Amino acid sequence: MAHDHNTGLAARLRRQESAEGVISTAIAVLIMALIGAAMWAVFSGVFSDSADLIEDQVGELQPLD
């Protein structure tokens, strides 16, 4: 009977450890998504500012006679 108890305990511990892996993976995916969103916001802002500066510079060009 002790053998069955130990087998059940080992199986429960394995299930608990596998759940920790799923939770850790979910947290890692969430962090990566937040980093990606922050990177996109920065890129979008830089691209918008650059486009505005280029448009201003092109507007200042004088046509050649």
Backbone as XML, in Angstrom:
<?xml version="1.0"?>
<chain id="A" units="angstrom">
  <residue number="1" name="MET">
    <atom name="N" x="0.815" y="-1.184" z="0.000"/>
    <atom name="CA" x="0.000" y="0.000" z="0.000"/>
    <atom name="C" x="0.866" y="1.257" z="0.000"/>
  </residue>
  <residue number="2" name="ALA">
    <atom name="N" x="2.016" y="1.219" z="0.660"/>
    <atom name="CA" x="2.910" y="2.383" z="0.708"/>
    <atom name="C" x="3.417" y="2.719" z="-0.690"/>
  </residue>
  <residue number="3" name="HIS">
    <atom name="N" x="3.595" y="1.708" z="-1.495"/>
    <atom name="CA" x="4.067" y="1.922" z="-2.866"/>
    <atom name="C" x="3.049" y="2.745" z="-3.656"/>
  </residue>
  <residue number="4" name="ASP">
    <atom name="N" x="1.760" y="2.448" z="-3.498"/>
    <atom name="CA" x="0.717" y="3.205" z="-4.194"/>
    <atom name="C" x="0.694" y="4.661" z="-3.732"/>
  </residue>
  <residue number="5" name="HIS">
    <atom name="N" x="0.901" y="4.893" z="-2.444"/>
    <atom name="CA" x="0.902" y="6.259" z="-1.908"/>
    <atom name="C" x="2.066" y="7.059" z="-2.513"/>
  </residue>
  <residue number="6" name="ASN">
    <atom name="N" x="3.242" y="6.451" z="-2.587"/>
    <atom name="CA" x="4.409" y="7.135" z="-3.146"/>
    <atom name="C" x="4.228" y="7.418" z="-4.634"/>
  </residue>
  <residue number="7" name="THR">
    <atom name="N" x="3.634" y="6.495" z="-5.347"/>
    <atom name="CA" x="3.390" y="6.694" z="-6.772"/>
    <atom name="C" x="2.407" y="7.835" z="-6.976"/>
  </residue>
  <residue number="8" name="GLY">
    <atom name="N" x="1.372" y="7.904" z="-6.173"/>
    <atom name="CA" x="0.398" y="8.987" z="-6.272"/>
    <atom name="C" x="1.033" y="10.328" z="-5.953"/>
  </residue>
  <residue number="9" name="LEU">
    <atom name="N" x="1.894" y="10.356" z="-4.943"/>
    <atom name="CA" x="2.582" y="11.592" z="-4.564"/>
    <atom name="C" x="3.501" y="12.058" z="-5.687"/>
  </residue>
  <residue number="10" name="ALA">
    <atom name="N" x="4.241" y="11.148" z="-6.278"/>
    <atom name="CA" x="5.143" y="11.500" z="-7.375"/>
    <atom name="C" x="4.356" y="12.044" z="-8.564"/>
  </residue>
  <residue number="11" name="ALA">
    <atom name="N" x="3.223" y="11.428" z="-8.848"/>
    <atom name="CA" x="2.407" y="11.891" z="-9.973"/>
    <atom name="C" x="1.857" y="13.290" z="-9.695"/>
  </residue>
  <residue number="12" name="ARG">
    <atom name="N" x="1.428" y="13.540" z="-8.457"/>
    <atom name="CA" x="0.925" y="14.882" z="-8.098"/>
    <atom name="C" x="2.027" y="15.920" z="-8.217"/>
  </residue>
  <residue number="13" name="LEU">
    <atom name="N" x="3.222" y="15.587" z="-7.766"/>
    <atom name="CA" x="4.337" y="16.534" z="-7.848"/>
    <atom name="C" x="4.686" y="16.843" z="-9.308"/>
  </residue>
  <residue number="14" name="ARG">
    <atom name="N" x="4.657" y="15.829" z="-10.160"/>
    <atom name="CA" x="4.933" y="16.054" z="-11.588"/>
    <atom name="C" x="3.881" y="16.968" z="-12.194"/>
  </residue>
  <residue number="15" name="ARG">
    <atom name="N" x="2.610" y="16.765" z="-11.843"/>
    <atom name="CA" x="1.537" y="17.628" z="-12.361"/>
    <atom name="C" x="1.725" y="19.064" z="-11.893"/>
  </residue>
  <residue number="16" name="GLN">
    <atom name="N" x="2.101" y="19.245" z="-10.645"/>
    <atom name="CA" x="2.300" y="20.597" z="-10.117"/>
    <atom name="C" x="3.472" y="21.280" z="-10.813"/>
  </residue>
  <residue number="17" name="GLU">
    <atom name="N" x="4.545" y="20.565" z="-11.047"/>
    <atom name="CA" x="5.706" y="21.138" z="-11.712"/>
    <atom name="C" x="5.393" y="21.491" z="-13.165"/>
  </residue>
  <residue number="18" name="SER">
    <atom name="N" x="4.595" y="20.683" z="-13.840"/>
    <atom name="CA" x="4.257" y="20.985" z="-15.228"/>
    <atom name="C" x="3.370" y="22.217" z="-15.302"/>
  </residue>
  <residue number="19" name="ALA">
    <atom name="N" x="2.536" y="22.438" z="-14.332"/>
    <atom name="CA" x="1.702" y="23.632" z="-14.309"/>
    <atom name="C" x="2.561" y="24.877" z="-14.131"/>
  </residue>
  <residue number="20" name="GLU">
    <atom name="N" x="3.631" y="24.777" z="-13.361"/>
    <atom name="CA" x="4.531" y="25.908" z="-13.188"/>
    <atom name="C" x="5.173" y="26.292" z="-14.513"/>
  </residue>
  <residue number="21" name="GLY">
    <atom name="N" x="5.487" y="25.321" z="-15.339"/>
    <atom name="CA" x="6.077" y="25.604" z="-16.650"/>
    <atom name="C" x="5.108" y="26.347" z="-17.551"/>
  </residue>
  <residue number="22" name="VAL">
    <atom name="N" x="3.848" y="25.977" z="-17.500"/>
    <atom name="CA" x="2.838" y="26.650" z="-18.316"/>
    <atom name="C" x="2.675" y="28.091" z="-17.859"/>
  </residue>
  <residue number="23" name="ILE">
    <atom name="N" x="2.635" y="28.300" z="-16.558"/>
    <atom name="CA" x="2.489" y="29.655" z="-16.022"/>
    <atom name="C" x="3.711" y="30.492" z="-16.364"/>
  </residue>
  <residue number="24" name="SER">
    <atom name="N" x="4.892" y="29.946" z="-16.215"/>
    <atom name="CA" x="6.119" y="30.676" z="-16.549"/>
    <atom name="C" x="6.153" y="31.042" z="-18.025"/>
  </residue>
  <residue number="25" name="THR">
    <atom name="N" x="5.737" y="30.131" z="-18.871"/>
    <atom name="CA" x="5.698" y="30.409" z="-20.302"/>
    <atom name="C" x="4.699" y="31.515" z="-20.611"/>
  </residue>
  <residue number="26" name="ALA">
    <atom name="N" x="3.544" y="31.472" z="-19.972"/>
    <atom name="CA" x="2.535" y="32.509" z="-20.195"/>
    <atom name="C" x="3.056" y="33.881" z="-19.758"/>
  </residue>
  <residue number="27" name="ILE">
    <atom name="N" x="3.752" y="33.925" z="-18.643"/>
    <atom name="CA" x="4.320" y="35.192" z="-18.174"/>
    <atom name="C" x="5.378" y="35.689" z="-19.149"/>
  </residue>
  <residue number="28" name="ALA">
    <atom name="N" x="6.223" y="34.795" z="-19.642"/>
    <atom name="CA" x="7.256" y="35.183" z="-20.608"/>
    <atom name="C" x="6.628" y="35.717" z="-21.895"/>
  </residue>
  <residue number="29" name="VAL">
    <atom name="N" x="5.575" y="35.077" z="-22.368"/>
    <atom name="CA" x="4.887" y="35.537" z="-23.582"/>
    <atom name="C" x="4.267" y="36.912" z="-23.349"/>
  </residue>
  <residue number="30" name="LEU">
    <atom name="N" x="3.676" y="37.122" z="-22.201"/>
    <atom name="CA" x="3.082" y="38.415" z="-21.876"/>
    <atom name="C" x="4.144" y="39.508" z="-21.826"/>
  </residue>
  <residue number="31" name="ILE">
    <atom name="N" x="5.270" y="39.228" z="-21.209"/>
    <atom name="CA" x="6.357" y="40.211" z="-21.141"/>
    <atom name="C" x="6.862" y="40.534" z="-22.537"/>
  </residue>
  <residue number="32" name="MET">
    <atom name="N" x="7.043" y="39.516" z="-23.376"/>
    <atom name="CA" x="7.517" y="39.751" z="-24.743"/>
    <atom name="C" x="6.508" y="40.572" z="-25.544"/>
  </residue>
  <residue number="33" name="ALA">
    <atom name="N" x="5.220" y="40.334" z="-25.320"/>
    <atom name="CA" x="4.187" y="41.111" z="-26.011"/>
    <atom name="C" x="4.241" y="42.571" z="-25.582"/>
  </residue>
  <residue number="34" name="LEU">
    <atom name="N" x="4.449" y="42.819" z="-24.290"/>
    <atom name="CA" x="4.552" y="44.192" z="-23.801"/>
    <atom name="C" x="5.794" y="44.886" z="-24.361"/>
  </residue>
  <residue number="35" name="ILE">
    <atom name="N" x="6.901" y="44.175" z="-24.413"/>
    <atom name="CA" x="8.124" y="44.737" z="-24.996"/>
    <atom name="C" x="7.902" y="45.049" z="-26.470"/>
  </residue>
  <residue number="36" name="GLY">
    <atom name="N" x="7.257" y="44.143" z="-27.190"/>
    <atom name="CA" x="6.970" y="44.371" z="-28.609"/>
    <atom name="C" x="6.066" y="45.572" z="-28.816"/>
  </residue>
  <residue number="37" name="ALA">
    <atom name="N" x="5.065" y="45.732" z="-27.969"/>
    <atom name="CA" x="4.167" y="46.888" z="-28.079"/>
    <atom name="C" x="4.913" y="48.184" z="-27.802"/>
  </residue>
  <residue number="38" name="ALA">
    <atom name="N" x="5.796" y="48.166" z="-26.807"/>
    <atom name="CA" x="6.592" y="49.360" z="-26.500"/>
    <atom name="C" x="7.527" y="49.691" z="-27.659"/>
  </residue>
  <residue number="39" name="MET">
    <atom name="N" x="8.147" y="48.682" z="-28.244"/>
    <atom name="CA" x="9.040" y="48.908" z="-29.381"/>
    <atom name="C" x="8.260" y="49.485" z="-30.562"/>
  </residue>
  <residue number="40" name="TRP">
    <atom name="N" x="7.070" y="48.987" z="-30.805"/>
    <atom name="CA" x="6.253" y="49.497" z="-31.905"/>
    <atom name="C" x="5.876" y="50.953" z="-31.671"/>
  </residue>
  <residue number="41" name="ALA">
    <atom name="N" x="5.528" y="51.302" z="-30.430"/>
    <atom name="CA" x="5.167" y="52.685" z="-30.115"/>
    <atom name="C" x="6.350" y="53.613" z="-30.352"/>
  </residue>
  <residue number="42" name="VAL">
    <atom name="N" x="7.538" y="53.210" z="-29.923"/>
    <atom name="CA" x="8.737" y="54.023" z="-30.139"/>
    <atom name="C" x="9.035" y="54.140" z="-31.625"/>
  </residue>
  <residue number="43" name="PHE">
    <atom name="N" x="8.999" y="53.039" z="-32.356"/>
    <atom name="CA" x="9.262" y="53.055" z="-33.793"/>
    <atom name="C" x="8.267" y="53.947" z="-34.515"/>
  </residue>
  <residue number="44" name="SER">
    <atom name="N" x="7.006" y="53.831" z="-34.164"/>
    <atom name="CA" x="5.970" y="54.631" z="-34.806"/>
    <atom name="C" x="6.207" y="56.115" z="-34.555"/>
  </residue>
  <residue number="45" name="GLY">
    <atom name="N" x="6.568" y="56.480" z="-33.332"/>
    <atom name="CA" x="6.849" y="57.870" z="-33.006"/>
    <atom name="C" x="8.049" y="58.408" z="-33.760"/>
  </residue>
  <residue number="46" name="VAL">
    <atom name="N" x="9.118" y="57.628" z="-33.816"/>
    <atom name="CA" x="10.327" y="58.042" z="-34.530"/>
    <atom name="C" x="10.027" y="58.175" z="-36.021"/>
  </residue>
  <residue number="47" name="PHE">
    <atom name="N" x="9.303" y="57.223" z="-36.575"/>
    <atom name="CA" x="8.983" y="57.260" z="-38.000"/>
    <atom name="C" x="8.117" y="58.481" z="-38.326"/>
  </residue>
  <residue number="48" name="SER">
    <atom name="N" x="7.161" y="58.776" z="-37.481"/>
    <atom name="CA" x="6.283" y="59.932" z="-37.694"/>
    <atom name="C" x="7.080" y="61.230" z="-37.627"/>
  </residue>
  <residue number="49" name="ASP">
    <atom name="N" x="7.951" y="61.356" z="-36.621"/>
    <atom name="CA" x="8.782" y="62.558" z="-36.499"/>
    <atom name="C" x="9.714" y="62.706" z="-37.691"/>
  </residue>
  <residue number="50" name="SER">
    <atom name="N" x="10.309" y="61.613" z="-38.131"/>
    <atom name="CA" x="11.211" y="61.652" z="-39.283"/>
    <atom name="C" x="10.456" y="62.062" z="-40.543"/>
  </residue>
  <residue number="51" name="ALA">
    <atom name="N" x="9.271" y="61.535" z="-40.722"/>
    <atom name="CA" x="8.475" y="61.879" z="-41.900"/>
    <atom name="C" x="8.133" y="63.365" z="-41.897"/>
  </residue>
  <residue number="52" name="ASP">
    <atom name="N" x="7.805" y="63.909" z="-40.744"/>
    <atom name="CA" x="7.505" y="65.341" z="-40.646"/>
    <atom name="C" x="8.733" y="66.185" z="-40.983"/>
  </residue>
  <residue number="53" name="LEU">
    <atom name="N" x="9.898" y="65.794" z="-40.465"/>
    <atom name="CA" x="11.126" y="66.540" z="-40.750"/>
    <atom name="C" x="11.482" y="66.481" z="-42.228"/>
  </residue>
  <residue number="54" name="ILE">
    <atom name="N" x="11.336" y="65.325" z="-42.840"/>
    <atom name="CA" x="11.637" y="65.183" z="-44.268"/>
    <atom name="C" x="10.686" y="66.031" z="-45.089"/>
  </residue>
  <residue number="55" name="GLU">
    <atom name="N" x="9.428" y="66.008" z="-44.722"/>
    <atom name="CA" x="8.442" y="66.818" z="-45.446"/>
    <atom name="C" x="8.784" y="68.305" z="-45.341"/>
  </residue>
  <residue number="56" name="ASP">
    <atom name="N" x="9.197" y="68.768" z="-44.170"/>
    <atom name="CA" x="9.597" y="70.168" z="-44.001"/>
    <atom name="C" x="10.816" y="70.502" z="-44.858"/>
  </residue>
  <residue number="57" name="GLN">
    <atom name="N" x="11.795" y="69.619" z="-44.867"/>
    <atom name="CA" x="13.010" y="69.859" z="-45.643"/>
    <atom name="C" x="12.721" y="69.880" z="-47.139"/>
  </residue>
  <residue number="58" name="VAL">
    <atom name="N" x="11.887" y="68.967" z="-47.593"/>
    <atom name="CA" x="11.533" y="68.940" z="-49.014"/>
    <atom name="C" x="10.763" y="70.212" z="-49.386"/>
  </residue>
  <residue number="59" name="GLY">
    <atom name="N" x="9.940" y="70.691" z="-48.486"/>
    <atom name="CA" x="9.193" y="71.924" z="-48.735"/>
    <atom name="C" x="10.084" y="73.143" z="-48.845"/>
  </residue>
  <residue number="60" name="GLU">
    <atom name="N" x="11.255" y="73.113" z="-48.230"/>
    <atom name="CA" x="12.187" y="74.233" z="-48.262"/>
    <atom name="C" x="13.072" y="74.240" z="-49.502"/>
  </residue>
  <residue number="61" name="LEU">
    <atom name="N" x="13.064" y="73.167" z="-50.261"/>
    <atom name="CA" x="13.919" y="73.109" z="-51.445"/>
    <atom name="C" x="13.494" y="74.155" z="-52.474"/>
  </residue>
  <residue number="62" name="GLN">
    <atom name="N" x="14.468" y="74.782" z="-53.092"/>
    <atom name="CA" x="14.201" y="75.773" z="-54.123"/>
    <atom name="C" x="14.328" y="75.110" z="-55.495"/>
  </residue>
  <residue number="63" name="PRO">
    <atom name="N" x="13.399" y="75.359" z="-56.368"/>
    <atom name="CA" x="13.559" y="74.781" z="-57.712"/>
    <atom name="C" x="14.723" y="75.429" z="-58.449"/>
  </residue>
  <residue number="64" name="LEU">
    <atom name="N" x="15.378" y="74.643" z="-59.273"/>
    <atom name="CA" x="16.494" y="75.141" z="-60.074"/>
    <atom name="C" x="15.948" y="75.904" z="-61.278"/>
  </residue>
  <residue number="65" name="ASP">
    <atom name="N" x="16.595" y="77.045" z="-61.597"/>
    <atom name="CA" x="16.172" y="77.825" z="-62.788"/>
    <atom name="C" x="16.843" y="77.356" z="-64.021"/>
  </residue>
</chain>
